């Protein structure tokens, strides 16, 4: 194994040990601690010794987790407004116990030096949680003797917004009392005391209620002294987010068993989920997010699941109106609802309605002023939304999607508009996954470059590269296959698929434009006899390359499985050549077949099955030959879809060449139809047949999973080539994406926003400089732009200690960490002094 492969293997082992050590994942070990909530725990005094903190470990955590910029928070490269509230809470906690004087001064310096800038970034749109918490923390700091003074009018605006919230009241009954509460604050009271550790800490300090003390102890026992922002966590949601993170980074092939185990747990929870008794709207964003993402992941992994868990909201007019009124709050949820509808099966009207509704919400977001400065998490989400709406899922290539996620470091956690969010993975854990993703992507690129060299050698050796008339699409074909079936273990499969595609492209061009009818008939007959006698020139070259390819595939299969598949492969190619010959006869005789007659031939002449099925025998496990001989419905569906995709994008070219095309034949049979109407008919058929295909590919048991997945990869490649144009025949349109997939090193910003020189990045990754294709074409997968010869990189990520139970390395951390592993839990209490929250 080479150096790069060893590095990936070692990192995979480390991730499994640190994050996925057992089937029962420690969800609290995955979610990052919250400085704000930890600070509130550290403010709680010891019931037995009021001059000491109840949770000394939390105070130690605060002392050790101040960033170099003087603030507390995970956004090391770019502080956010959450860092303002966290920093205020932390310096108040330190002041409470008269420790960390230098840290307090640095925190105050950060507050005074950055508040105005961070508030300006909100462009006057302050989240409601911030309008409540930020003023309260300033007031609390003042009571501690910390002079936090602002003359800035933006700070005044935050205080005014809090006043507006407080003045919007609603009568609430409970506990024998009727009181007025701010209506918008009810959301935070309801969510807060249930799931906010900081609110529980404040409630205990305010009331001394024993129930709150029990909850505080429970949180520390479960989480250690780095307290999360949410407790208790929705463990299923954390598992779903972890699976999604692993898959989005392109790492699923290394964690198959772990993902299978986690998904089984998620599935049991999903199918047991009952319709909620309450129609409360507050928890809805997270619930919609969770159920829609779970549905998508489960369906993509072959589970039969109903979309009702997240589609039922459409049945309630009040909830629909509430979502439309609070669109920003539901953006993450609607984004995942829309993505879930990518895997709609035939007859699932609920999903169709959900797709239309969620797309309308998302499109409104994309039409907002792009010059508005918004929170980073919202900016990233907006970028994800635009990408999702602009390119259909089936047209997106997995390998480039992985690159996009690695480079842009987009948040995968739900945005709910308040601070009670599930930010999956601490910086340390996320850095480990990102480092593995970088190494893995780089290894794949190295494998792809070697494959491309082998394919170019083979094409030249077979005489296919120098025929003069044929389209040279070796790189295009390899790019499409490598970017869909990108697992490192599929190298032999990729080579077989691309060799088939090269043969199909050359032979199809020979039948379309180059060969005489005598030459075409001779070649088709030779393939039928499987014998080259009588062939000359280009026909002989094509046949010899085909024979060599079939011998190679059948030989590899026989050596591994003990029986021969050569006769099946010969028959497969014989049928394809016969369809090309029939189309050549139609074109040269000026015959216009009926649409039915045309499709019977054209679904074979598109040759998607001929490209795919020989390579399927190299899968592990391979499909049984008897299964493929029966021409399964999934394969028939693929043949039809790939033909329809081609028809829509190539009708103009084929009209000029005098060849039949389904769009043109529909017009001939229906003289009242124009071109656009005919295209619409084909497109409608295409859209409906895709749903049938997805159900067969994701839920049927007609062939092994790996073979079904290869069918899906093939469709995605065709969809990419023919999504909005005929990119396959364009000399430049795909070159930028080809560079990204195979040649260009990753460009990633590190956790502190610094830059790494190109040479340093390549040395870090063990890369050698490869000559890239010419920089042509507009990539659908834009990345960070180079800056003075540098580009952003996280290939060597330096992480400060942000895990909950492990402190950063300092002279005294070893002693403290021993205490933190076994926290002291108090069961007695006394009523403490009240604090302003």
N, C-alpha and C positions, 0 to 999 in steps of 0.2 A: 504493500500500500504506500502511495506517495505521501509526501509531507502534508499536503493539503487535506488529503483523505484522512490521515491520522489525526489531524487537528479537529476535523469535524467529528470523528468518532469519539475523541476524548471529551469534546464539549457536550456531545449527546449524553455520554455517560454521566457527566457532571450535572446536567439539567435533570436527568432522571433521578439522580441521588438527592438533589437539593429541592426540586419542585414536585416531582412525581414519584416519590419513594415508595408509595403504597397505593392500593386501589382507593383508599379513603384519603383523598387529598386534603391537606391542612389548609382550608380556605383562608383562615385568619393569618396564616403565614405568607399568603400570596398578596393580600391587599395591603397597601402601604399605610403606615401609621399617620395619624393626623396631628401635626404640631398644636393646632388649636385645641383639640379635644384633650390631648395629653397635658397641655398647660392647665386646663381646668381641673383635671385630676390632681395635678401637683399643687393646686391651691387649697385642696381640701385638708383641713387640719386633723391631726390624730385625736380621736375622741378621748384617749387616755392622757395625752400630753399635748395640750393645745398649742404649745410653742414649737411643735414639730409637724412636718407634713405626714398625712396618713399614708401616702404612697411616695416614699423617698425615691424609689426607682423612677417614677415619672418625672420628678424634679431633676434627677441625674440625666434622664433622657433629654430633657429640654436643654440642660447645660451643654450637652455634647452634640447637639444637632443644629446649631446655628451655622448657616452658610457663610462663606467668605465675604459675601456682600452685606453681612450684618442682619439678614432676615432669616425667618424660618419658613420652610415650605419646600415642596419637591421640584418646583420649576426653577432649577438652578440656572439655566441659561437665560430665562426671561421671566422674572417675577411677575405675578399677577395680583389682582386685588385680594385674592385669598391670602396672599403673603402679608398684606397689611393687617388683616384681622388676626392671623396666626402670630405675627410678630408682636402685636400689641398684647395678645394674651400671654405670650411667653415672657415678655419683660415685666408684665404685671405679676406673673407667678414668681419670677426671680426676686422682684422687689418685695413680695409678700414674705419671703423667708430671708431677705437681706443677704443674698448670694449672687455671684456672677455679675459684679459691678461693671467690669469691662464689657461683658456681653450686653448688659442693659444699655450702656452708652452707644455701642455699635448699633443696637436695635433702634434706639431713638434717632441716631444719625440716618439710618435707612428710612425710617418713617418720615422724617422731615425732608429728606433729600429726594424721595421718590413718590410721595403720595400724590402730588399734583400731576406728575406724568402718568401714573397708573390710572388716576381718575379720568384724565383727558382721553385715555384709550377707550374708555367706555362710551365716549361721545354723548354723554348725558343720559345714557340708558343704564341705570344701575339695577342690578338684580335685587329683588325684594329682600332676599335673605341678607344681602350686604347692607341695604338701607336700614335694616333692623339692628344688625350686629355691630357694624362699624361705629356708629355713634355711641352705642352702649359701651363699647370697649374704650373709647376715648374718655367717656365719663368715669369709667372704672379706673382707668389709669390716673386720672386727676385725683380721685379719692386716695390713691396710693402715694400721692406727692410727685407723680411724674408729670412734668409740664409739657403736655402735648398740645401745642398751640398752632392754629392755622388761621391765616387771614384770607386764604384762598376761597373764592366764591363757589368752587366745585364742592368743597367740603360742606359749605352751607347748603348746597343743593341736596346733598345726601341727608342732612338733618331735616330739610324741608320734606323730602320724600317720606322719611320716617313719620313725620307729623301727619302727612296725608294718610298713611296707613293706619295710624292710631285714631284718626278722626272718622274712619270708615268702620262703623261699629255694627255689631249684630247681637241680638239678644240670645243668650245661650242659657238653658236650664240644666241643672245637675247638682247632685249632692244636696238636694233640698234648697238650693239657692238659684236665683235668677240674676245673671250678671251680663253686662255689655262687654263684648270683646271686639277688638279690631277684626273685621271680617277677613282681611288678607292675612292677618297674623294667626288666624285659626289653623291655617295650613301648616304653619311652623310649630304651633302648639301641638297639633295632632301628630304630625310626623316626628317632631322634635323629641318630645318626652318618650315616645315609643322607641325611636331608633337613634337618637342623638346622645352619645355618652356625655358630651359637654353639658347638655340640658339636664341630664340626670345628676351630674356633679353639682350643678348650680341648685337644683331642687333640693338636694340633700343639705347643702350649706344653708339654704333658705329655711328649711323646715325641720331638719334633723329626723325626718321620717325614716324608720328602720327599713322599710321596703326599698328605699333608694340606696341605702348602704349595702343591702344584699345585692342589688344590681351592680353597684360599683365593684364589689368584691368579685362577682361573677365575671365581669368584663376583664379584670386584671388576671384572674385565674385562667381565663381562656386565651387572652391576647398578649399577656405580658405587660410591660410598662410602656410600650409604644402603642397608644390607644387608637383604634381606627375611627373614622368619621361616622361609621354606621355600625350599630349593634342592636339586635343580632343581625348578622349578614344573611342575605338570601343565598344559601349555599349552592342551590341549583344555578342561580344566576352567575355566581363566580365560576362555577365549572363550565358553564356555557361560554363565558367570556374567555376563559383559558383555552378551551378548544378552538374558539374563533381566532384567538391571537396566534396560536401555533399554526393553524392552517393558513392564515393570512400572510404570515411570514415565510410560507413555503416549507415548513418543517414537518408536515404531517407524516411523510414517509418514515421518519425516524421514531415516531411515537404511535405506531398503529395500535399496539396492544393497550396503551394508556388511553387513547382516544376511544377505543371500543368499550373499555370498561366505564369510562366517564359517561359516554353516550347512553349506555345501558341504564345507568342511574338516572340520567336526565329523562330518558324515555318513560321509566316507571313513574316518575313524578308528573310528567306531561300528561299521560293518559289518565292519571288519577285526579287531575285538576278538575274540580267541580266549578260550576258557575258561581261566582261570588254572591253571597247573600246580600251584601251591601253594594250599592251603586255609587259609592264614594268616588269622587273624581281625582282626589289627591294622589293616590297610589298608582293611578292609571298609566302615566308615562313609563314607569319602570316595568309594570306588568305587561304592557303592550310590547315594550322592547324585549323583555325576557321571552315571552311566548312566541313572538314572531321569529326571533333569532333561533330559538330552540327548534321551531318547526322547520326552518330552512336547513339547519344542520342535520336534523334527524332525517328529513326527506332526502337530502343529498347522500346520506349514508344508508339508504335503502329501507328505512323504517316506514311503515304505513301509518300515517298520522293525519288527523283531521285538522283543518285550519280554524275550526270553530273557536278554539281558545283565545285567539286574538282578533277574529273577525266579528265576534258578537257585538262589539261596540257600535257597529253600523246599524244595529237594530234599535238603538236608543237615540231618539232625536235630540234629547238634552245633552247627551255625551258628545254627539257629533257637533252640536253647536258650541259646546265648551271647548272642544279641540280647535275648532276654527277660530274661536275667540282668543285662545292661548296657544297660538301656533308655535311660537319659539319654545315653549315648554315641552312640546310634543315632537320637536324636530327629529331627535334621535329615534324616537319610537316610530314615527312615520317613515324615516329612512329605512329602518329594518322591516317594517311592514311591506314597503315597496320591494325590497330585496327578497322577501319571502315569496312574493308573487312571481318571481322568476321561475319557480318550479311548479307552476300551475298545471294541473292535469285537465283532461277533457271533462266538461260539465261542472267544473268548480266555479259556479257563478259568484259565490261569496268572495273568492280570491280576485275575480275580475272586478268586482265592485271595490274591494279594498285597494286594488292597484290604481283604479281611476281616482279614488279619493286621496290616497297618499301622494300620488303624483301631482295632483292639484295643489296640495299643501306645499310640497317641495318646490314646485315651479314658482310659487309666490315668493319663496325665500330667495331663489336665484335671481329674481327680478329686482330685488332691493338694491339700493345704491352700493356699488362695489367699493366706493371710496370711504365708506364709513369704517372707522376703526372699531374693531370688536374684540372681545376676549379671544385669546388664542384658541381655546377649545372650540369656540363657535366658528372661528375662521377655518380651522381644520375640517370641521363638520361640513361647512359650506362647500369646501373643495371636494369633499367626498360626494356630496349631493350632486354637484355639477357633473362630476365624472360618471356617476351612476346613471343620470338622466341622459347623458350625451352618447353613451356607448352601451348597447344591449349586452346583458350578461353573456349570452352565447357568442358574442363577437369579441369578447375580451379574453386575452391569452393569459393563462394562469401564471406563467413564469414572469411576464412583465407586470402583472398585478402584484406579485411578490416584491419585485423591485420597487415598484411605486410605494408600497407600504414601508419598506426598509428605508428608502431615501427620504420620504416625506415625514416619517415618524408620526403618522396621523394617529390621533387618539381613537381607540377602539372601545372606549368606555361610554356608557350612556350619558348624554347631556340632558339634565333635567331642570336646568335653569336655577338651581340652588346649590348650596354647598354639600347637601347630602347625596353625593354621587358615588358610584362604584368605580373608583379608578383602579383597575386591575393591575397588579404587580407593582412592587416597590421598585425604585430606581435600580437597585442592585439586581433583583430578579429579572427585570425587563432588559437590563444591560446584558445579562447572560444570554437571554434569548436572541437579542439583536445581534450580539457578537456571533452566535451560532448561525443566525440567518445570513450574515455577511459571508462567513466562511463557506456556508453551504451554497450560496448563490455563486460565489467565486469558483468553487469546485465544479459546479454544473457548467459554468462557462468554459472552464478548461476542458471538460469532457466534450462539450458541444464543438469546440474548435478542433479537437482531435477527430471527432466524427465527420465534420465537414471536410477535413483534409482527406479522410479515407473515402468519402463519397466522390470527391473531385477526382481522386486517383482512379477509383473504379469506373466512373463515367468516361474518363479519358481512355483507360485501358480497354473498355468495351467498344470504343469508337463512337459513343453517343455524344460526346462533347464537341465533336468536330464535323457534324453533319451539314452545317451551313444553313439549313432551312428551319430547323427546330428551335423553339424557344429554350434558352438556357436558364432553367429555373431550379437548378440544384440547390442554391442557397435559399431561395424562397421556400421551396418545399421543406428543406431541413429546418428552417426557422419556424415554420408553422407547426411542424411535428414536435420539435424540441420545446416549443413554448406552450404546448398543451400537455403532452406526455413527458414531463420534465424530470421525473424521478431518476436519480442517478442509475438505479438498477435496471432501467429500461433501454439501455444503450443498443442491444441487439435488435430489440423491437423497433426502435427509431430508425436504425439503419435499414431494416427490411421495409418499413413503410416508405421511406424516402426513395429507395431503389425502385420500388413499385411505381411511385409517383413519377420518377424520372422516365421510366419505361412508358408509362401511360402518356405523358406529355409528348415525348418524341414520336411515339406511334400514332397518337391522335393527330399531330401536325402532319405526319406523313400521309395519313388518309385524307386529311382536309385539303392540303394544298400541293403536296409534292408528287405523290405517286400517280402513275397512270392507272386506269382501271385494271389493266392486265397485271401490273405489279401488285396492286392491292389484292386482287383475287388470288394471286400466287402466294402472297404472304399469309392471307387468311387460311388458305388450304394447307400451307406448310404447318401452321400452328395447329390445325385440326389433325394432321397426320403426326405432328411432333417430329418433323423431319425437314431438314433444310435443302434437300435435293431440289435443284432447279432454281434456287434463289440466287440473285446477284445484287451487288451494290448495297443500297440502303436497306432494302428488305432483308438481305442476308445478315447485315450488321444488327438490325433490330432483333431478328430471331435468335441469333447466337447469344446476344446479351440476355434475352428472355430465358433461354434454355439454361444458361449459366446460373441465373438467379433462382430458377425453380429447383435446379439441382442443389444449390446451396441451402435453401430453406428446407427441402425435404430431407437432405442429408443430416442437417442439424437436428431435425425433429426425430429422425430414425435413431440416431445415436443416443438420444435421451429417452425416447419412449418405446422403441423397439418395433415400430411398424411404419409402413411407407404411406405418405400422403401425396406422392407425386402425381398420381392419376387425377386426384381431385384438383390439384393446382393447375394441371394441364387443361382440364375441362373448364375451369374458371376463366382462364385466359382465352380459351377457344370461343366461349360465348361472347366475351368482350370484343374480340376481333371481328366476330360475325356482326355485331351491332354497329361497329364502325364501318364495315363494308356496306351494310344496308343504308346507313345515312349517306355514304358517298354516292351510292346509286341514286338515292332521292335527289341529291343536290345536282348531280350531273345530268339527270333526266328531267329536272324541273318539276318533280313530283311533289305535291303538297299533301301529305298524309292527314288523316283525321287526327284529332287530338288524342283519341284513345289509341290508335295505331302508333302515333308518334311516341307517346309515353311508354308503351310496351318496349320500344327499342331504346328510347332516350334514357330511361332509368338504368339501363345496363351500360350504355355508352358513356355515361358520366364517370363510370369506373370507380366510384368510391368504395364499393365492396371489393373490387379487384385490388385496390391499394391497401385495404385494411386486412382482409382475411388471411393472406399468406403470413403476415406478421403476427397475427393472433396465435398462430401455432408456436410462437416463441415465448408466449406469456407463461407465467407460473402461477396457477396451473393453466395449461392450454385447454381450449374447448374440445369436447369430443368431436371427432370428424363427422359422426352421424348427425350431430346437432346442426353443424354448418351445412351439410348436404341438403337438409330440408329447407334451407333458405328461410331462416327465422323471421318473424314479423319485425323485429328490431332492425335487422339488416335491410329488409324491404323498405322500411320507413326511412332509413338513412339514404338509400338510393333515390327515393322520391324527393326528399328534402334537398339534397345536394343538387339534384337536377333543377328544381324550382328556383333555388338561389341563383344558379347560373343563368337561367332563362331571363330573369328580371333584369340582370345587369349586362347581358350580352346580346339583347335582341337587335340593337342598332347595328352592331358589327356583323351579325349573322344575316341581317337583311341585306347589307351591302354585298356579302359574299354569296347570296342566293341560297342560304341554308335554312332549313325549317327551324322554327322557334315557337314555343308554346304561346307566347304573347301574340305573335303574328297569326298563328293558326286560330286562336280564339277570335281574332278580328275577322278572319276569313269566314269562319262559321257563323259569326254574328256581325253582319255588315253595319249594324247601327252602333257598334262599339268603337270608341276611339282608343288610342294607345293607352291613355291614363286609366280608362275604365277596364281595359284588358289587364293591365298591370295590377289593378286593384283586385281583380278576381283571383289572379295567381297569388297575390300577397295574402289574401284572406285564406285561401287554401293552405298556403305555407304556414300561416300562424296557427291554424287549427291542427295541422298535422304535426307541428312541433310539440304540442301538448300530448298527443298520442305517443310521440317518440320519447318524451321525457318520462311518461308513465312506464313505458317498456324498459327504458334504460335504468330507471331508478327503483322500480318496484317489482318487475317481473322476475321469474325464476328460470327463464328459458336457457340461460347460459351463465357461465361463471362471472363473478363480479368484475374481474379484471378485463374480460372480453367486452362486457357491457360498457365499462369505463372507456375502453378504446374506441368504441362506437361514438361515445359522447365527445371524445377528443377530436375525432374525425369531423363531426358536425361543426364543432367550434372552429376548426381550421377553415372549413369552407365558408362559414358565416363571417369570419374575419376577412377572407379574401373578397367576398361579395356583399359586404354589409351595406355600404352606401355607394360604392363604385365597383368597377372591376379592377381591384388592386392587383390581382394576379398578373394581369397583362400590362400593368404600369411599370415603367423602368425605374421609377424613383420613389413612388409613394411609400414603400415599406422600408426603405433603406435605413432611415433613422431608427426605427424600431428594431431592425435586424442588428444594428450596432449595439443597441442597449441590451438585447438578448444574449449576444454572443461575444462581443468584443469590448465594449466600453466598461471600465471598472465602475463600481458603485460610487456614488457621490452622496455622502451622508454627513449631516451636521452632528458634531459631538454634543454631549450633554451641557456644555458651557458655551455653545455657539461658536467655538473656535474653528480654525481652518487647518487642514493638514496638507502639505505639499503633495503633488502627484507622485513623485518618486518615493516619498515616505509611505504613502498609502500602499503603493505596489509592493514595497519591501515588507510592510507589515503583513500583507496578505499572501506574500510569496508569489506575486504575479510577475510575469515577464511581459514586456511591452509587445502587444500584437498590433499589427497594422490593421486599422479599422477600415471598413468600407467608406467610401466617400460620403461626406455629410450632406446627404440629400433627403428630401422628404420631411414632412412634419409628423413628429411622433405623437401618438395619442397618450404617451406616458412621459410627460415632461418631468424634469428633475431640476435640482438646484443648478443655477448657472455658474460656470467657472468665474473666479474672481482673481485677476492678476496671477494666473498660473496656479492658483490653489483651488481646491474644492473641499466642501464640508465632508467630514468623515467621522464615523464612530468606530472605526476598525480597532482602535485600541482605547477602549472606554475606561476612564478612571473614575471610579464611583466612590463617593463618600458613604459612610455607613448609614443607611436609611432603613435597614431592616428593624423589625420591631424589637427583637430580643438581642441582637448583636450590636454593640456599640462600636463606634469608630475607634481605631487603635490610638490610644493615648496612654500615658504612663500609668494612670489609675484605672483604666477600663477593665483590666483583668479582675481586679478586686470587686468592682461594681457588678460585673457581669455574673459573678458567682451569686451575689445577692439577688440579682434580677431573675435568675432561673427559679428561685423558690420564694416568691413574694409572701410577705406576712399578711394574713387576712384578719381583719378585725371584725368582731361580731357585736361589740358594745359601742354605744354612741352617746353623744350629748349634743344638745342643740347649739350649733355654732353661730357665729356672727353672720348676719345677712350681708350679701354682696349684691351689687348691681350687676345684672346680666344684660 
